């Protein structure tokens, strides 16, 4: 049984384009001169490509996971 604080969601793939994290891509490019491009790859191929860059970074690693977030960029009345 779900508690009142937990919501259940169902995710369905809509065949829309899968993309990478644009903010992470820019940070890696600007701070570490690492250029990553997500170009018609499967997620597994992308993670393998990214892992190549971490081989020379002792504290870096690739986790094969996906994080989903509900983002809202609408302004509310309190921020105006």
N, C-alpha and C positions, 0 to 999 in steps of 0.2 A: 504494500500500500504506500502511496506517495504521501509525504508530509506536505503541509500547506506551502512550505518554502521551496519545494522542488517542482519544476515544470518538466513535462515530457515533450520532446520534439521528435519529429520524424523528418529525415533528410532524404531528398530524392534528387538524383542527378538529372539536370535538364538539358544536357548536351551543349551547354554554353561553353565558351572557351575557358580553359583552366589557365590561370596566370600565376606568376610568382609574386613575392612580396616586394613591391616597388620601393618602399622605404628602406628595406634591408639591402636591396640591390644598390641603391644610391649610397648608403652608408659604407658598404664594402668598397665601392668604387672610389669614394672621396677619401676615406681614412686608410684604406689598405691597398689601393690600386688593384683591386680584384674586380674583374669585369665578368659578370655572369649574364647570360642571356637564356631566357626560357623560350626555346624555339621548337615548337611542335614535338616536344619530347613527352614521354610518359613521366609521371612523377618519379618512378624508380630510376629512370635514366637521368633525370635532373639531380636527384640525390647523389647518384654515383659521380656525376660531374662535379658537384659541389664538394664532395668528399676528397677529391683530388687536391683541392686548395688547402684542406685542413691537415694534410699529411706533414707539412713542415711547421705547423703551429701546435706546439705541445699541449696547450690547454683548450684547443678547439676540437669539436666533434660534431658529427652530423647525427641528428635524431630523426628517424623516419617516422614523422608524425604530422598530423594536420591539426591546426587550431582554427576553430570557427568562432567568430565574434559577431555580435549584433552592434553595428556602428550606426550612430545617428549624427548627422552634421547639421541638423536643423537647430536654429536658435530658439531658445525658450525665453519666456518673458523675464526670467531672473537675470539673464546675461545681457539684457539690452540697456 
